[in-house]
Amino acid sequence: MAASQAAYGVEKIIGNTDDATIITDVTNYGQQGFGDLSGEKMKALTWQGKNTVKLVETAKPRIIEDRDVIVKVTGSTICGSDLHLYHGAIIEMTKGDILGHEFCGVVESVGPGAKNVKPGDRVVASFQIACGECRYCKLKLSSACERTNANKIANVMYGGRTAGIFGYSHFTGGFAGGQAEYVRVPYGDVNLLKLPDDVPDEKGLYLSDVLCTSWHCVVDTGVNKGDVVAIWGGGPVGQMCAEFAFYNGASRVILVDGGDGAWRLDWLKSKLPKLETVNFSKLPKGESVTSQLKKLVDGGPDVCLECAAGEYAKGWAHYFETLLGFETDTSELLNEMITSVKSFGRIGVTGVYTGYTNHFNIGALMQTGIRLIGNGQAPVHKHWDHLLQLIREDKIHPLSMVTHRVKLEDMEKVYELFNKREKGFQKMFVQTKFSAPPCPGAPQVTDL
Protein backbone atom coordinates (compact mmCIF):
# COMPACT_ATOMS: atom_id res chain seq x y z
CA MET A 1 0.00 0.00 0.00
CA ALA A 2 1.45 3.33 -0.99
CA ALA A 3 1.98 6.04 1.58
CA SER A 4 -0.45 8.94 1.48
CA GLN A 5 -0.13 12.46 2.80
CA ALA A 6 -3.05 14.13 4.56
CA ALA A 7 -3.31 17.84 5.24
CA TYR A 8 -3.21 19.41 8.65
CA GLY A 9 -6.71 20.20 9.93
CA VAL A 10 -8.20 22.87 12.16
CA GLU A 11 -11.31 21.86 14.05
CA LYS A 12 -14.18 23.84 15.46
CA ILE A 13 -14.61 23.05 19.15
CA ILE A 14 -17.96 21.67 20.30
CA GLY A 15 -17.14 20.91 23.95
CA ASN A 16 -16.44 23.45 26.68
CA THR A 17 -12.99 25.05 26.40
CA ASP A 18 -11.27 28.41 26.54
CA ASP A 19 -9.13 27.69 23.49
CA ALA A 20 -10.07 28.93 20.05
CA THR A 21 -8.69 26.18 17.86
CA ILE A 22 -7.26 22.70 18.07
CA ILE A 23 -4.61 21.58 15.61
CA THR A 24 -4.48 17.97 14.48
CA ASP A 25 -1.29 16.45 13.07
CA VAL A 26 -2.32 14.07 10.29
CA THR A 27 0.95 13.70 8.45
CA ASN A 28 1.29 10.19 7.00
CA TYR A 29 -0.45 7.13 5.62
CA GLY A 30 -1.48 5.31 8.77
CA GLN A 31 -3.05 8.45 10.07
CA GLN A 32 -6.25 10.32 9.62
CA GLY A 33 -7.05 10.55 5.91
CA PHE A 34 -9.29 13.58 6.40
CA GLY A 35 -10.57 16.04 3.87
CA ASP A 36 -13.81 14.88 2.28
CA LEU A 37 -14.01 16.78 -1.00
CA SER A 38 -17.62 17.74 -0.30
CA GLY A 39 -16.50 19.73 2.73
CA GLU A 40 -18.77 17.65 4.98
CA LYS A 41 -18.00 17.79 8.69
CA MET A 42 -18.38 15.34 11.57
CA LYS A 43 -18.15 15.29 15.35
CA ALA A 44 -15.24 13.42 16.92
CA LEU A 45 -13.65 13.06 20.35
CA THR A 46 -10.00 14.11 20.47
CA TRP A 47 -7.11 13.81 22.93
CA GLN A 48 -5.83 17.22 24.02
CA GLY A 49 -3.23 16.35 26.64
CA LYS A 50 -3.08 14.42 29.89
CA ASN A 51 -6.57 13.94 31.38
CA THR A 52 -8.14 16.16 28.72
CA VAL A 53 -10.41 15.17 25.84
CA LYS A 54 -12.51 17.46 23.65
CA LEU A 55 -15.37 16.94 21.24
CA VAL A 56 -14.63 18.80 18.02
CA GLU A 57 -16.08 19.37 14.61
CA THR A 58 -13.65 18.20 11.95
CA ALA A 59 -13.53 17.11 8.33
CA LYS A 60 -15.24 13.86 7.47
CA PRO A 61 -12.69 11.19 6.41
CA ARG A 62 -12.38 10.18 2.79
CA ILE A 63 -11.15 7.19 0.82
CA ILE A 64 -7.43 7.59 0.16
CA GLU A 65 -6.37 4.00 -0.58
CA ASP A 66 -7.74 1.32 -2.90
CA ARG A 67 -9.21 -0.91 -0.16
CA ASP A 68 -10.43 1.82 2.20
CA VAL A 69 -13.99 1.75 3.49
CA ILE A 70 -15.80 4.69 5.08
CA VAL A 71 -18.05 3.59 7.95
CA LYS A 72 -20.88 5.66 9.36
CA VAL A 73 -20.60 4.95 13.10
CA THR A 74 -23.72 3.71 14.87
CA GLY A 75 -22.04 2.61 18.08
CA SER A 76 -18.73 2.90 19.91
CA THR A 77 -17.55 2.50 23.48
CA ILE A 78 -14.85 3.43 25.95
CA CYS A 79 -12.36 0.80 27.08
CA GLY A 80 -10.06 0.57 30.08
CA SER A 81 -7.25 0.77 27.54
CA ASP A 82 -8.48 4.24 26.58
CA LEU A 83 -7.68 5.41 30.10
CA HIS A 84 -3.98 4.70 29.47
CA LEU A 85 -4.18 7.29 26.68
CA TYR A 86 -6.21 9.63 28.87
CA HIS A 87 -3.53 9.45 31.58
CA GLY A 88 -0.74 10.08 29.09
CA ALA A 89 0.75 6.65 29.81
CA ILE A 90 1.08 5.70 26.12
CA ILE A 91 3.81 7.47 24.18
CA GLU A 92 3.46 9.34 20.89
CA MET A 93 0.03 10.84 21.46
CA THR A 94 -0.54 14.07 19.53
CA LYS A 95 -3.04 16.75 20.47
CA GLY A 96 -6.05 16.35 18.21
CA ASP A 97 -5.80 12.58 17.74
CA ILE A 98 -9.27 11.03 17.44
CA LEU A 99 -9.86 8.38 20.10
CA GLY A 100 -11.70 5.07 20.16
CA HIS A 101 -10.71 1.60 18.99
CA GLU A 102 -14.09 -0.18 19.27
CA PHE A 103 -16.88 0.73 16.86
CA CYS A 104 -19.60 -0.60 14.62
CA GLY A 105 -21.67 1.03 11.93
CA VAL A 106 -22.97 1.02 8.39
CA VAL A 107 -20.75 1.04 5.30
CA GLU A 108 -21.17 4.34 3.50
CA SER A 109 -18.63 4.01 0.68
CA VAL A 110 -15.91 1.61 -0.47
CA GLY A 111 -12.71 1.89 -2.44
CA PRO A 112 -12.48 0.02 -5.75
CA GLY A 113 -10.32 -2.72 -4.22
CA ALA A 114 -12.58 -3.54 -1.27
CA LYS A 115 -14.50 -6.57 -2.50
CA ASN A 116 -16.24 -8.12 0.52
CA VAL A 117 -18.39 -5.22 1.72
CA LYS A 118 -20.80 -2.85 0.07
CA PRO A 119 -22.67 0.34 1.01
CA GLY A 120 -25.47 -0.39 3.45
CA ASP A 121 -23.82 -3.37 5.16
CA ARG A 122 -23.95 -3.38 8.96
CA VAL A 123 -20.45 -4.09 10.21
CA VAL A 124 -18.20 -4.17 13.26
CA ALA A 125 -14.53 -3.24 12.96
CA SER A 126 -11.56 -5.07 14.39
CA PHE A 127 -9.72 -2.74 16.77
CA GLN A 128 -6.45 -3.76 15.14
CA ILE A 129 -5.79 -3.13 11.47
CA ALA A 130 -4.62 -6.13 9.46
CA CYS A 131 -3.51 -6.34 5.84
CA GLY A 132 -4.79 -9.91 5.40
CA GLU A 133 -1.77 -10.92 3.32
CA CYS A 134 1.40 -11.01 5.45
CA ARG A 135 2.57 -14.22 7.16
CA TYR A 136 0.88 -13.41 10.47
CA CYS A 137 -2.41 -12.38 8.89
CA LYS A 138 -2.48 -15.63 6.93
CA LEU A 139 -2.28 -17.45 10.29
CA LYS A 140 -5.12 -15.26 11.66
CA LEU A 141 -2.62 -13.67 14.06
CA SER A 142 -3.74 -10.25 12.90
CA SER A 143 -2.38 -8.30 15.88
CA ALA A 144 1.13 -8.98 14.59
CA CYS A 145 0.43 -7.70 11.07
CA GLU A 146 3.69 -6.63 9.46
CA ARG A 147 2.29 -3.95 7.16
CA THR A 148 0.02 -1.58 9.08
CA ASN A 149 2.26 -0.01 11.71
CA ALA A 150 5.44 1.64 10.50
CA ASN A 151 6.34 3.13 13.90
CA LYS A 152 10.10 2.68 14.36
CA ILE A 153 10.08 2.93 18.17
CA ALA A 154 7.59 0.07 18.53
CA ASN A 155 9.56 -2.05 16.07
CA VAL A 156 12.82 -1.58 18.01
CA MET A 157 11.23 -2.08 21.46
CA TYR A 158 9.39 -5.26 20.53
CA GLY A 159 11.83 -6.74 18.04
CA GLY A 160 9.20 -6.89 15.33
CA ARG A 161 6.05 -5.32 13.97
CA THR A 162 2.70 -5.05 15.69
CA ALA A 163 -0.49 -4.13 13.88
CA GLY A 164 -1.86 -0.65 13.68
CA ILE A 165 -4.71 0.14 16.06
CA PHE A 166 -7.57 2.58 15.63
CA GLY A 167 -7.45 5.62 17.89
CA TYR A 168 -4.43 4.49 19.89
CA SER A 169 -1.53 6.90 19.33
CA HIS A 170 1.16 7.15 16.68
CA PHE A 171 3.00 4.36 18.52
CA THR A 172 0.39 2.08 16.93
CA GLY A 173 0.24 3.79 13.55
CA GLY A 174 -1.66 7.00 14.21
CA PHE A 175 -5.02 5.86 12.84
CA ALA A 176 -8.06 8.00 13.62
CA GLY A 177 -10.47 6.25 15.98
CA GLY A 178 -14.13 5.41 16.23
CA GLN A 179 -15.40 7.79 18.93
CA ALA A 180 -16.66 9.81 16.01
CA GLU A 181 -19.45 9.90 13.44
CA TYR A 182 -17.37 8.47 10.59
CA VAL A 183 -14.19 6.37 10.34
CA ARG A 184 -11.87 5.47 7.49
CA VAL A 185 -11.12 1.73 7.72
CA PRO A 186 -7.95 0.70 5.83
CA TYR A 187 -8.12 -2.76 4.27
CA GLY A 188 -11.84 -2.58 4.94
CA ASP A 189 -12.54 -5.91 3.25
CA VAL A 190 -10.33 -7.54 5.92
CA ASN A 191 -11.07 -5.50 9.02
CA LEU A 192 -14.87 -5.38 8.95
CA LEU A 193 -17.18 -8.23 9.97
CA LYS A 194 -20.75 -8.19 8.68
CA LEU A 195 -23.42 -8.29 11.39
CA PRO A 196 -26.56 -10.34 10.70
CA ASP A 197 -29.99 -8.88 11.37
CA ASP A 198 -30.46 -10.95 14.54
CA VAL A 199 -27.39 -9.39 16.22
CA PRO A 200 -28.11 -5.78 17.26
CA ASP A 201 -25.35 -3.20 17.52
CA GLU A 202 -25.40 -3.43 21.32
CA LYS A 203 -24.18 -7.04 21.05
CA GLY A 204 -22.14 -6.92 17.86
CA LEU A 205 -20.12 -3.85 18.86
CA TYR A 206 -18.09 -5.73 21.45
CA LEU A 207 -16.69 -8.15 18.88
CA SER A 208 -14.46 -5.20 18.04
CA ASP A 209 -12.30 -5.83 21.11
CA VAL A 210 -13.52 -6.84 24.55
CA LEU A 211 -15.15 -10.17 23.65
CA CYS A 212 -12.24 -11.29 21.48
CA THR A 213 -9.69 -10.05 24.01
CA SER A 214 -11.37 -11.92 26.88
CA TRP A 215 -11.87 -15.10 24.89
CA HIS A 216 -8.28 -15.06 23.66
CA CYS A 217 -6.98 -14.54 27.20
CA VAL A 218 -8.85 -17.63 28.41
CA VAL A 219 -8.08 -19.98 25.52
CA ASP A 220 -4.54 -18.77 24.86
CA THR A 221 -3.56 -19.21 28.51
CA GLY A 222 -5.21 -22.60 28.45
CA VAL A 223 -8.12 -22.76 30.88
CA ASN A 224 -9.08 -26.42 31.03
CA LYS A 225 -11.97 -28.36 32.49
CA GLY A 226 -11.73 -28.45 36.28
CA ASP A 227 -9.20 -25.61 36.60
CA VAL A 228 -9.38 -23.06 39.39
CA VAL A 229 -8.88 -19.64 37.81
CA ALA A 230 -7.98 -16.35 39.54
CA ILE A 231 -8.52 -13.09 37.67
CA TRP A 232 -6.99 -9.73 38.54
CA GLY A 233 -9.28 -6.85 37.53
CA GLY A 234 -13.07 -6.70 37.56
CA GLY A 235 -13.59 -4.46 34.55
CA PRO A 236 -15.34 -5.62 31.36
CA VAL A 237 -12.41 -7.82 30.25
CA GLY A 238 -12.13 -9.43 33.69
CA GLN A 239 -15.90 -9.94 33.76
CA MET A 240 -16.01 -11.63 30.37
CA CYS A 241 -12.91 -13.71 31.20
CA ALA A 242 -14.82 -15.01 34.21
CA GLU A 243 -17.83 -15.91 32.06
CA PHE A 244 -15.63 -17.53 29.41
CA ALA A 245 -13.58 -19.43 32.01
CA PHE A 246 -16.77 -21.03 33.32
CA TYR A 247 -17.90 -21.67 29.74
CA ASN A 248 -14.63 -23.50 29.06
CA GLY A 249 -14.96 -25.74 32.09
CA ALA A 250 -13.34 -23.96 35.04
CA SER A 251 -14.54 -25.42 38.33
CA ARG A 252 -14.00 -22.19 40.25
CA VAL A 253 -13.29 -18.57 39.33
CA ILE A 254 -11.96 -16.07 41.89
CA LEU A 255 -11.88 -12.37 40.97
CA VAL A 256 -9.44 -9.96 42.65
CA ASP A 257 -10.22 -6.23 42.78
CA GLY A 258 -10.49 -3.42 45.31
CA GLY A 259 -10.01 0.28 45.91
CA ASP A 260 -12.22 2.42 43.67
CA GLY A 261 -13.24 -0.71 41.78
CA ALA A 262 -14.40 -2.65 44.84
CA TRP A 263 -18.08 -2.02 44.04
CA ARG A 264 -17.66 -4.30 41.03
CA LEU A 265 -17.10 -7.38 43.21
CA ASP A 266 -20.67 -7.56 44.51
CA TRP A 267 -22.04 -6.35 41.17
CA LEU A 268 -20.25 -9.13 39.30
CA LYS A 269 -21.46 -11.75 41.74
CA SER A 270 -25.01 -10.69 40.88
CA LYS A 271 -24.18 -11.49 37.23
CA LEU A 272 -22.19 -14.67 37.94
CA PRO A 273 -23.43 -16.19 41.23
CA LYS A 274 -20.72 -18.89 41.19
CA LEU A 275 -17.99 -16.23 41.20
CA GLU A 276 -15.77 -15.91 44.29
CA THR A 277 -14.06 -12.62 45.15
CA VAL A 278 -11.09 -11.15 47.00
CA ASN A 279 -11.14 -7.45 47.93
CA PHE A 280 -7.47 -6.49 48.22
CA SER A 281 -8.33 -3.22 49.98
CA LYS A 282 -10.06 -5.04 52.85
CA LEU A 283 -7.57 -7.79 53.63
CA PRO A 284 -6.97 -8.60 57.31
CA LYS A 285 -3.80 -7.11 58.80
CA GLY A 286 -0.76 -9.10 57.75
CA GLU A 287 -2.58 -10.80 54.88
CA SER A 288 -1.89 -10.44 51.15
CA VAL A 289 -3.67 -11.39 47.95
CA THR A 290 -1.33 -14.38 47.71
CA SER A 291 -2.01 -15.60 51.25
CA GLN A 292 -5.77 -15.22 50.72
CA LEU A 293 -5.70 -17.22 47.51
CA LYS A 294 -3.59 -19.94 49.11
CA LYS A 295 -6.22 -20.22 51.85
CA LEU A 296 -9.01 -20.41 49.30
CA VAL A 297 -7.24 -22.95 47.08
CA ASP A 298 -4.83 -25.65 48.27
CA GLY A 299 -1.53 -24.84 46.58
CA GLY A 300 -3.02 -21.87 44.73
CA PRO A 301 -5.01 -21.46 41.51
CA ASP A 302 -4.14 -23.47 38.40
CA VAL A 303 -4.41 -20.39 36.20
CA CYS A 304 -4.03 -16.65 36.86
CA LEU A 305 -5.23 -14.03 34.37
CA GLU A 306 -4.05 -10.42 34.43
CA CYS A 307 -6.90 -8.16 33.23
CA ALA A 308 -5.91 -4.89 34.89
CA ALA A 309 -2.68 -3.46 33.32
CA GLY A 310 0.76 -2.35 34.39
CA GLU A 311 -0.16 1.29 34.92
CA TYR A 312 -1.62 1.05 38.41
CA ALA A 313 1.06 1.01 41.13
CA LYS A 314 -0.04 -0.18 44.58
CA GLY A 315 3.20 0.65 46.44
CA TRP A 316 5.26 3.83 46.75
CA ALA A 317 8.40 2.40 45.13
CA HIS A 318 6.67 1.66 41.82
CA TYR A 319 4.61 4.84 42.03
CA PHE A 320 7.72 7.03 42.12
CA GLU A 321 9.70 4.90 39.66
CA THR A 322 6.90 5.21 37.13
CA LEU A 323 6.44 8.91 37.87
CA LEU A 324 10.16 9.57 37.34
CA GLY A 325 10.35 7.47 34.18
CA PHE A 326 12.50 4.69 35.65
CA GLU A 327 9.94 2.14 34.43
CA THR A 328 6.86 2.26 32.23
CA ASP A 329 4.92 -0.50 34.04
CA THR A 330 4.70 -1.87 37.55
CA SER A 331 5.43 -5.54 38.22
CA GLU A 332 3.31 -5.76 41.39
CA LEU A 333 0.35 -7.65 39.94
CA LEU A 334 2.61 -9.96 37.98
CA ASN A 335 4.53 -10.79 41.15
CA GLU A 336 1.28 -11.46 43.02
CA MET A 337 0.26 -13.92 40.33
CA ILE A 338 3.67 -15.61 40.32
CA THR A 339 3.53 -16.24 44.07
CA SER A 340 -0.16 -17.23 43.98
CA VAL A 341 -0.37 -19.72 41.12
CA LYS A 342 0.45 -23.40 41.60
CA SER A 343 3.90 -24.59 40.64
CA PHE A 344 3.93 -25.29 36.89
CA GLY A 345 0.73 -23.26 36.64
CA ARG A 346 -0.11 -20.77 33.89
CA ILE A 347 -0.28 -16.98 33.95
CA GLY A 348 -1.86 -15.02 31.09
CA VAL A 349 -1.15 -11.31 30.68
CA THR A 350 -3.81 -9.51 28.70
CA GLY A 351 -3.84 -6.17 30.54
CA VAL A 352 -1.85 -3.52 28.66
CA TYR A 353 1.89 -3.37 29.41
CA THR A 354 3.88 -0.97 27.25
CA GLY A 355 7.58 -1.28 27.99
CA TYR A 356 9.80 -2.06 30.96
CA THR A 357 9.31 -2.96 34.61
CA ASN A 358 11.52 -3.24 37.72
CA HIS A 359 11.65 -5.72 40.62
CA PHE A 360 10.20 -8.57 38.59
CA ASN A 361 10.31 -11.87 40.50
CA ILE A 362 12.04 -13.86 37.76
CA GLY A 363 13.56 -16.26 40.29
CA ALA A 364 10.17 -17.53 41.43
CA LEU A 365 9.06 -17.81 37.82
CA MET A 366 12.01 -20.04 36.96
CA GLN A 367 12.23 -22.05 40.15
CA THR A 368 8.54 -23.04 40.22
CA GLY A 369 8.18 -23.79 36.50
CA ILE A 370 5.46 -21.20 35.89
CA ARG A 371 4.34 -20.58 32.31
CA LEU A 372 4.14 -16.80 31.85
CA ILE A 373 2.14 -16.13 28.68
CA GLY A 374 1.90 -12.74 27.05
CA ASN A 375 -1.48 -13.02 25.34
CA GLY A 376 -0.66 -10.09 23.09
CA GLN A 377 -3.20 -7.75 21.61
CA ALA A 378 -5.86 -10.34 20.90
CA PRO A 379 -5.96 -11.42 17.24
CA VAL A 380 -9.58 -10.44 16.67
CA HIS A 381 -9.81 -12.07 13.24
CA LYS A 382 -8.99 -15.46 14.77
CA HIS A 383 -12.01 -15.45 17.07
CA TRP A 384 -14.77 -13.14 15.87
CA ASP A 385 -16.63 -15.59 13.57
CA HIS A 386 -16.86 -18.16 16.38
CA LEU A 387 -17.91 -15.57 18.97
CA LEU A 388 -20.50 -14.10 16.63
CA GLN A 389 -22.05 -17.56 16.35
CA LEU A 390 -22.06 -17.96 20.15
CA ILE A 391 -23.89 -14.63 20.44
CA ARG A 392 -26.48 -15.78 17.88
CA GLU A 393 -26.97 -19.00 19.86
CA ASP A 394 -27.29 -17.02 23.13
CA LYS A 395 -24.38 -18.94 24.63
CA ILE A 396 -22.42 -15.82 25.60
CA HIS A 397 -23.94 -12.60 26.88
CA PRO A 398 -22.24 -9.31 26.00
CA LEU A 399 -25.16 -7.24 27.32
CA SER A 400 -24.40 -8.47 30.84
CA MET A 401 -21.51 -6.00 31.06
CA VAL A 402 -23.32 -3.00 29.49
CA THR A 403 -24.54 -0.61 32.19
CA HIS A 404 -25.02 2.65 30.30
CA ARG A 405 -25.93 4.14 26.95
CA VAL A 406 -24.51 7.62 26.42
CA LYS A 407 -24.34 10.22 23.68
CA LEU A 408 -21.17 11.00 21.75
CA GLU A 409 -21.74 14.62 22.73
CA ASP A 410 -21.33 13.68 26.42
CA MET A 411 -18.04 11.82 26.07
CA GLU A 412 -15.93 14.46 27.81
CA LYS A 413 -17.96 13.86 30.96
CA VAL A 414 -18.02 10.09 30.38
CA TYR A 415 -14.21 9.93 30.42
CA GLU A 416 -14.17 11.74 33.77
CA LEU A 417 -16.70 9.34 35.29
CA PHE A 418 -15.05 6.24 33.83
CA ASN A 419 -11.65 7.38 35.05
CA LYS A 420 -13.02 7.69 38.60
CA ARG A 421 -14.50 4.19 38.34
CA GLU A 422 -17.79 5.83 39.18
CA LYS A 423 -20.00 3.29 40.87
CA GLY A 424 -22.20 1.56 38.34
CA PHE A 425 -20.13 2.40 35.24
CA GLN A 426 -18.93 -0.89 33.74
CA LYS A 427 -19.27 -0.89 29.95
CA MET A 428 -21.20 1.57 27.85
CA PHE A 429 -22.68 1.96 24.41
CA VAL A 430 -21.96 5.33 22.81
CA GLN A 431 -24.64 6.39 20.37
CA THR A 432 -24.34 8.85 17.48
CA LYS A 433 -26.99 10.59 15.42
CA PHE A 434 -26.98 7.49 13.20
CA SER A 435 -27.76 4.95 15.95
CA ALA A 436 -30.92 2.84 16.06
CA PRO A 437 -33.06 2.87 19.24
CA PRO A 438 -31.87 0.55 22.05
CA CYS A 439 -32.50 -3.14 21.47
CA PRO A 440 -34.49 -5.20 24.03
CA GLY A 441 -32.48 -5.66 27.22
CA ALA A 442 -30.09 -2.79 26.53
CA PRO A 443 -29.92 0.34 28.72
CA GLN A 444 -31.77 3.49 27.71
CA VAL A 445 -29.74 6.65 27.12
CA THR A 446 -28.40 8.41 30.21
CA ASP A 447 -28.36 12.21 30.05
CA LEU A 448 -25.16 13.57 31.54
N, C-alpha and C positions, 0 to 999 in steps of 0.2 A: 504494500500500500504506500503510495507516495505521500510525502509530507505535505501539509497544507498550512498556509499562514492565514490567521484570522486577525482582524483589526482590533485595536483597543476599543473598549466600549465605555461610555459614560451612562450611568443609570439614574433615573429619577427615583428618589426615595419615597417609599410608601409608609414604612414604619416611622416611629417617633425618633427623631435625631436632631441635633443642632447643626450637623454638617450640611453642606449644600450639594455636594456630589460625592459619588463613590466611583473609584476607578478600578476597572477589572483588567488584569493582565491575561490576555488570551493569545499567547504568542506562537504556539506550535501545534502540530497535528493532533496530538492526543487531547488537546484542550478544547475550548468551548465550541468553535464552529458557529459563531453567531453571525447575524447580519442577514436576516430574511429580506430578500429583495423587495418585498411588498412594503417593508417598513413596519410590519406588524410587531406589536410588543407583547410581553408576557410578564407575569409576576413570578419572582423567584426569591428564595431565601439564600442570603449570602453571609459568608464569614467575614467579620470586620475586625478581627483581633481577638485576643484572649478573652473568653467569656462574653463575647459580643457578636450577635447575629442581627442582620437587618433584612427586612423584606423590601425588595426594590422592583422597579419596573425596568425591564431590559429588552434588548432585541430578541425576538423569537429565533431559535436555532434554524439552520438550513442544512440541506444535504450538501456535503462537500466532498464525499468519497463515493465510489461506485456502489458499495453495499450498505451505505447509510440508510437508516430508517428514522423518520420523525414520528415520535409517539406523543399523542395528546394525553396527558397524565390524568387519570381518574382516581388514583389513590397512591399515597406514599406513607412513610412512617418515620419515626425517629428510633434509632438504635443506640444501645449502650456504647457502641463503637463511635457514634457521632460525638459523644461527650469527650472522647480523647481529642478530637479536633477542637471542640468548644474550649477545652482547657489549655489548648496550645501544646499538647503533649506529642503531636505528630509533626514532624519537620516538613518544611517546604510548603506551608500554607501561604496563600497570597490573598490580601484583602480583595474582596469581591468574588472569590471562588463560590460557586453555587453548590450547596450541600445536598446530601441525600443519596444513599446507594441502594435503596429499596423502593421500587415503584412498579405500578401496573398502569395500563391505559388502553387506548385505541390507536391503531396505526393510522396516521394521517397521510403520509406520503412515503414512497420508497425509491431508493436509487435503482438504476437500471440493472445492477448486478445482484440485487437482493431478491432471491427467487422463491423463498418459502413463506413469505408473508405478503399481504395485500392490504390496501386501505380498507378500513372498517373492521379488521380483525381485532378481537380483544386479546391482549397479551400481557404477560408479566416478564420483566427483564431480569436477567442474571446480574447480581451486583458486580461481578467481575466481568471483564471484557475479554473474550476469547476470539482467536482468529479462526479456529476450527480446522486448521491445516498443519500446524506444527506438530512435532512428535508428542508433546504432552496433550495437546487438544485431541489428537487421534486416540489417545488412551483415556479420554474423558477426564483428564486431570487439568481442567481448564484454568485453575488458579495459578498454574505455572506456565501459562502461555508465554511463548518466547517473542511474540511480535507486537504486543500492545502496550508495553511499558518501557520506554527508552531511558528512564531515569538512571543516570550513571551511579549515583550514590547507592541506590537500592541494589544495583547489580554488584557493586564492590562489596557491600556489607553482607549480602546473602550468598555470594559466590555463584550467582545465576539469576536469570530473569524471574520476575513474578508478573502476573497479569495486571493490566490496568484495572482500576476500580472507579466506578462512578462516584463523583462528589467526595473524593477522599485524598485531596492534596496532590501536589505535583510530584511527590515521592511515589505515588501510584499512577502517574501518567497525566494528571491535571485535567481529567474529564469532568465536564459540568454534570451536576447531579440531578436527582429527581424530585427534590423538594421545590417544585416549580410546576408551571402549567404545560410546558413542552420540554422534551429531551431529544437530543440527537443520539441515536444508538449506533455506534460503529459495528460493522459486521452484523447488521440487524437480523439477517437470516440465520445466524448462529446463536445470538444472545437474547432472543425473544422466544418464549414458549406460549403457544396459543392456549387460551382458556376456554373450555367448553361452557355451554350455556348453563349447566347445572352447578358450576363453581362460581359463586359471586366474587366480586373483587375483594371483599373482606376476608375471604379464605385464600384466594389465589395469590394475593399480594405477597404473602409471607413465604412463598416459594422463591422469592427473590433472594432471601438470605436466611432468616432465622430458622426456618424449618430444615433447610438443607444443612445449615451449620450444625444444628443440634443433632440431626440424624447422623451426619458424618462423624461428629465427636463420639457418638455411642458405638457405631459400627467400626470405625477406624481404630478405636482403642480396643475394641473386642469385648463388648459386654456379652457374656454367655449365659445360658440358662442356669439359674441357681446362684449367680453371682450376687454378692453384696456390694452395692455401689454407693460411694460418697461423692457429693457434688458441692463444689465451692461456688456460691453465687446464685441467688434466687431470682435473678432477672428473667426475661423471656427465654433466653437460651438455656439457662439452668432449669427453668420450668419445663421446657419441651424435652430437654435431655432426661429429666425424671420420667416424663410420660413415655418417651421412647425406650428408656432402660427397662421399664416394666413391660412394654410391648415386646421387647426382645428377650424376655425371660428372667430378668433380675428378680431375685427372691425378696430383696429389701433395697430400698433407696433412702439414703440419709442426706438431707440438704443442710449445708452450713452457710449461715448468713448472720447479720447482726448490725449494730449501729443504726444508721438512718434507714437501712433496708430491713430491719428486724420485723416490721409489720408484715412483710411478705411471707414469713414463716407460717403464721396462722392462716393467712389468705390462701397460700398454696395447699395447705392441708385440707382446706374446704374444697379444693379442686381435685386433689389426689388423696383421699382419706388414708391410703396405705403408707403415705410418705411419713418418714421420721425426720426430726429436725434437731439441729444444734445451734443455739444462739451464742455466738462467741463473745458478745458483749455482756452476757449474764452468767458467765462461768463461775463456779465457786472459787474462792481464793485458793491459789496454788494449783488450779487445774488449767489445762490447755485444751485446744481443739484435739490434739493428738491423744491426750489422756482420756478425753471423753469418748472418742471413737473407739479406743482400745477397750473401754468398759462396755460399750454397746456391742462390739463385735470381737469375739475371741481372736486375737492375732491381728485384728484390723481388717478393713474392707479389702475385697479382692481387686477392686477398680476404684480409682479416684479421677474425677473429671474437673478440670479447672475452667470455670465459666465466668470468671470475674475480670481478670486482666492484671497486668503488671504495674498499673499506674498507681494503685491505692496502697500506700505505705501504712502499716499499722504501728511501727516503732519509730522512735526519733532518729535512729541512725540512718535508716533508709529514707526517711523524710528529708533530712538535710542533704544526703548524698544525691538524691534526685534533684532537689532544689538547686544545688550547686553544680549540677551537670556531671557528677562523678559516675553516675549510672543513668540509664534511661528507664529501667524497670526494676521493681523490687522483687527479691527472691523469696519473700516471706511465705506466700501461699504455696509456692513450689516446695519449700522446705517442710511445711506442715504436711503436705501430701506424701512426701518421701518418708517422713517418720511415722505416718499413719497407716499407709498401705501395707498389706502383707508382704513378706519377703517373696521375691519373684512375682509380685503383683504388677499391675499396669496403671500408668498415669497418662491421661490424655490432656493436652494443653490446647484449648480452643479459644480462651480469652486472649485478647490482643497483647502481644509483647513485641516491641519495636526493635530493640537493639541489645544492650548489654546490662548485666546485673552483677552485683557483688555478693559475697558471703553465701554462695551457692553450696549446698551440702553434697558435693560430688562424692565424698567418701562413702556416705550412707547409700547413695545410689549404686555405687560399684559393689560395695561389700554385701549388700542384701539382694543383688540381682534384679533390681527393679527395672522394668521397661518404661522409659520416659519417651512418650510419643508426642511429637509436635504434629497436631492434626492439620496444621496449615490453614490458610484461608480455604474454606470448604469448596471443593470442586462442584459447584452447583449443577453443572450439566450432567454429572455422573448420577445424580439422585433425583432430579426434579420430575422426570416422567413417572418413576415409581411412587414418589410422594403425592403427586397429583392423583394417581389412581387410588391411593389410600384415603385421600380426602373425599373422592367421589364415592367410595365405599363406606364412608363414615367410620373409618378405623382409626384415624387420627383427628385431632380436634383443635385446629388453629384458633378458633374463636374463644377458646377457654382462656387465652392470655390477653385478649383485647378488652381493655377496660374503658377506653374513651374514643370518641370520634371528635376530631377538632377541625377547624378551618385552617387552610394554608395561611390566611391573613393573621391568624393568632399564633404563628409559630415562634415569634420572639418570646412570648410569654410561656409557651409550651417548653422551650428549652430551659428556661429558668426553673419551672416546676419539676421537670424531669431530672435536672441536675441536682435538685434538693432531695430527690427520691420522695417527692411529695406522696403522702399516704394515699394509696388507691391508684396511683399512676403506674401501670405495668407496661402494656403495649397499646399503641394507639393507631387509629386509622386517620390519615390526614386527607380531607376531601378538598377538591378544587371545584371551580365552577362547572366542570365537566362531569362530576361524579353523579352516579345514580343514587336514589334514596337508599337508606340502610336496608340490608337484607334481613330476613327473620333471624332473631337471636343476636344481632349486632347492636352495639350501643347507639343511641341517638346522639346528635351533635351536642357538644358542651360549649356554651358561650363563655368565653374567657374575657 
